[in-house]
Amino acid sequence: MLKAQKNITPYDNKTFNTMVPGPFMKFMRTCKLWQFIRFIYINLKMIMVIRKSH
């Protein structure tokens, strides 16, 4: 164990765990079609914000 890791201690053992993605979330993170749709959506939102500011 690294020296820096020894200094990290949780407040209690109940809240120190990280969430593990479920099968649906793993699918959404690896699905190219969903990533493309999100890319288009985010770009459209940015275009709207930029248009409002000019």
Secondary structure, DSSP 8 states (H G I E B T S, - for coil): --HHHHT---SSTTS-------HHHHHHHH-HHHHHHHHHHHHHHHHHHHHHH-
